[in-house]
């Protein structure tokens, strides 16, 4: 294999500077690095889902657009089913939006940073100009900076609550930006909104009558169904039609459709209980991390907590100590505004017992002569 193969000239130049988003499969006692809901589904739910899977005709294609699941989601959001487009996780929805809206010679994406990396990654693949606006020291939006960056832009992504910070950005600021830039498509990514009850922008923006340039994104990945890979957009019907034109047919497996439909229609109560327990674990995790000498814990509305240690070199040391104990968290100190920071997803109460003991031992070792 040589680097001078003639076909290499056809590879997009934009890919050269990009890395592969790849998380190695690992086995650990507490996997608190991927923003999942760690709560196990009750046995009666798993048994019912097994029965559902046994009815699937594996030799048949799935529904081209997941109509039955879209109907359930439409009822949940009180909107027309034609506004909902399913994706293979939020990642595919992001790509669909960027492809559908990339008609300009040089389309422009605006995003606060730090935020979910796939917004800019997918945009760079497609040749977008990227305008990133750093958060302020409180990890909130720089509204004035965003207002300037949005001039002439194509699309903007706002993760609310945000990953990796857990911040619930100002609803008023986002609404003001939406109104000031009607030619920009604003994507409000509410992947983590289940962990911030009552905070969704959905009702406020949609009921205002000014929502034709606002797309809402959600996913089932953060509420106990990450293995299914189902995300979705709720958009103006004209944009939803454009997304469907670029979406691959059969993009969601029938297995994922059937399991998601069953959970949302039969086991919503169990899912709500799992979310409630995760919120309780988030609060315990935040309190635990705040007990580390020299720690600053940021308020979180997601299923994760960010803590800053001082001096900054202590953060990777703690990450390593936790890893040695079989606990995976994420060092985010390389990101803007997050020097010395660790992001930890919620764990179960049993996992947090182990985390608490490990941190106590690390603190004691730090203080030992």
N, C-alpha and C positions, 0 to 999 in steps of 0.2 A: 504494500500500500504506500503510495507516494502523495506528497502534498501538491504535485503539479498536475494532477488529473484534470483534464480540460473541463469536465462537468462542474468542477468547483466554482467556476466563474458564474454559474447560475444561482449559487447560494446567496440569499439576501445578505448584503453587506452589513445590515443592522444587527445580524446575529453574532458577528464577530466579537463584540464587546459584552455579550450577555453570558450569564452562567445558567446552568441547568437547575431548575427548582427541583431538588431531589432530597428527600428525607429518608435516610437508610432505615430499613426495618430493624427495630431493636426490641429486646425483651428486658423489661425493667420492673422493679417492684412497684414503682409509682411513675407513670408516664404523665408528667405535668408540664409538657413542653409544646403541645399541639392544639390547645384551646378546645378540647373536646369536653363533652359532658361525661364524666367517668362513672356515673351512677348506673348500675346494672339494671336491665329490664327484669321485671318480675317473671317468675317461671311460667305463670299462666299466660302471660303475653307471648313469651317465646314459643310455648306450645301451640298457641293459636296461629302464630306466624308460620310455624312449621306446616300446619294444616293448609294454610293459604298457598305456600310454595308448592306443595304437592299437587295443587290443582292447575298449575301453570303448564301450558302446552309449550314445551321447550323447542319444539320444531316449528313454531309459528312466530312471525314477527310481532313485536309489540305494537300498540297503537302509535300512529305516527307522531302524535302530539300530546299523548297522555291526557286525553279528554276527561276521563273520569276523575283523575287527580286534580286537574285544572278546575273542574266544577266544584270540588271540595274547597280548594283554595279560594276560588271566587266567592263562595258563600262565606268563608271566614273573613274575607276582606270587604265584603259587600260591594263587589264590582262585577262588571260584565266579564264572562269567561274569555271573551276575545281579547281582553287586555293582558292576559297572563301567558307568558312564554316560559317553558321549562328549559333548564340547561343541565348538563352533566356537571353538577356543582356550580357554584357561583363563578368559577373560573371560565366556564364556557359562556355564561351570560355576559361576562365582561368582554370576551372576545367577540361575541355576536354584536354587541353594541358598538364596539370600535370598528368592526368591519362595515356595519350598516351605515355608520355616520362618517366614514372615512373618504367621502367623495371629493373633498377639496384637494388641491395640489399638495398642500402641506397642512393636514389637520392638526389641531392643537389640543392636548390634554392638560388640564389643570388639576393639581391635587395637593392637599396639605402633606407635609412630611414631618415625622415618620407616620406611615400608614401602611395598609396592606400592599405588599410589594407587587402583586400581580396586576394592579392597575397600570403602573408605569411599564412593567415588564412586557405585558401584552401590547401596549401602545408602541413601545420601541420596536417590537417585532414587525409591526405594520407601518413603520416609518413616521409615526406622529412626532411632532415637536412636543417636548415635555416641559411644562412650567411647574416647578415645585416651590411651594411656599412653606417655610418652616413654621412650626407651632411656636407659641410664645413660651416663656419659662414655666408657666402653669400648665403647659401642654394643651392650651386652648387655641382656637383659630386666630390667626392674624387677619382680621376682616379687611383692613385697609390694603394689606399686601395682596390678598386674594382678589379684591375688587380690581386692582391694577392688572393682575395676571389674567383675569377673565376677559379683558378687552380683546375681541376678535377670536376668542377660543371656540372650540367645537363642543367639548364635553368636559365635565368636572365630576370627580368622585368624592363623596363625603361619607366615610364610614362612621356610623353613629349608633352605638358606641364604637370607638375606634380600636383597631388592632394595629400596633401592639400596646397602646397606652391604657386602654380601658376607659378613656375619657368620653363623657357625654357632652359633645360640643353644643354651643348655644343654638337653640332652635331659632331664636330671633335673628341671629346673624345669618344663618343659612337662608331664611325666608327673605331677608333684605337682599341678599346676593341674587337669589332666584328672580326677584322682581326687577332688580337693576340690570339683569342680563337675559332678556327673553329669547335671544338667539342661541343661547348656550343650553345644551341638554345637561341637567343636573341629575346625577345618580346618587340617591340616598341609600346607602347600603346598610340595612338594618339586620345584618347577620346575627348580632348579639342582643337584639332588642328584647328578647324574652327575659333577659336578666336585668332589665330596667323597666319594670311594669308601669304602664301609663305614660311612658316617655316617647312613644312613637310619633313621628311627624306625619304619619299617614292621614289621619283624620283632619289635621289642621291644614295641610297643604292641599289635599284633594278637595275638601269642602270649600276652599277659598275661591274656586273657579279659575285659578291661575296655574293649574297643574299640567298643562299640556307639554311643558318642557321639563317636567320632573318624572323620573323613573324611580320606582322603589324596587330594591333588590332584597330578597330574603333567601335563606337556605335552611334545610333540615339538618345540616351537618353539625350545627352547634347545639342541637336539642335532642341528642341521643340517637341520631340516624346518620352519622358520618359515613358509614360503610355504603350507604345507598347512593351517595353522590347526586343529590337533587337540590338544585338551586332554582330560583325563578325570578322573573322580572314582571312588574306590573307597570304598563306603559300606556300612553295615548294609543288608541287603536291604529292610527297611521304608522306609528313607530313599531308597534307590536307586529303589524303586517310585514314591515321591512325586516324585522328580526326573524320572522318565520321564513322569509325568502332566503336568508343566508344560513338558517339553521339546518343541519343535516336531519333528514327524516329518521325516525326510530332512534333518536339520540339518547333516550332513556330506556333502560331495559325493562321488560315486563315484570321481572322480579322486583326491581326497585319500585315501580309504579304500584304493584299489588301490596307490597309491605307498607309503603307510605300511606296508601289509601286506607288500609286496615288500621294502622296506628291512629291516624287523624280522625277516623270515624268511630272507632270502637274503644280506643285506649287513650283518648286525650286526657282523661283524668289522671291516669298513671304517669303520663308524660309531664303533666303540670306538677305532680308531686316530685318528680325527679328534678325539675327546674328549681322548685322551692328548696330542696335539699342542697342543690349546688349553690344557691345564693347564701344559704347558711354556712356552707363550707368556705365560700369566698370571704365572708365576714370574719370567720375564724382565722383564715389564712392571713388576711390583712393585719389582724391583731397580733398574730404570731410574728410576722415579719417586722412589725413596728417595734417589737421588743428587742430587736437586734441593736446593740449600741451603735449610734451614728447613722441609723437608718431613717430614710424618708419614704413613706408609703404614699403613693398617689391615690386619690379617690378613684374607684372603678365602678362602672355600671355594666361591665361585661362579666364573663366567667373566667377572669384572669386578674392578677394583681401585679403591679409594677412597683419595685422597691429600688431606691438608690442608696448605695453604700458609700461612705466616705472614710478614707480615701478610695478612689475608684478601683484601685488594684484589688481591693477586698472582694469585689463582685466575682471575678473569675475564680478566685480562691474558694468562695462559697459554692459556686456552681460545681467545681471539681469535687469538693467534699460531699455534696449531695449525690453526685454521680457515683462516687465510690460506695455510697450506701444504697445504690439502686434507685435513685430519685432523679428524674430528668426534668430540668428546667432550662430556660433559654437565656443566654447572655446576650443582651441587646445593646451593650455599651458602645458598639460601633455606629449606631444610628444617631442622626441629628437629635440634639436635646436630651439624649439618654445616656450620657457618659456615666459609667459606674452603676448602670441599671441592670436588673434581672427581671424577666417576665416569668411568672409562675401561673400556670393554669390551675383551676380548682382541682382538688383531689377529693376522694371520699373521706369520711371521718377517720376511717382506719388508716388510710394513707397519710392523713395529716398528723395522726399520732406519731408515725414514723418520722415524718418531716420535723416535727417539733423536737423529738429526741435527738435527731441528727444535728439540728441547728444549735441546740443547747450544748451538745458535745463540742461543736465547732467553736462556739463562743468561749467555752472553758479552755479549749486548746489555745485560742488566740491570747487569752489572758494569762496563760501559764508562763512562768519565767524561763 
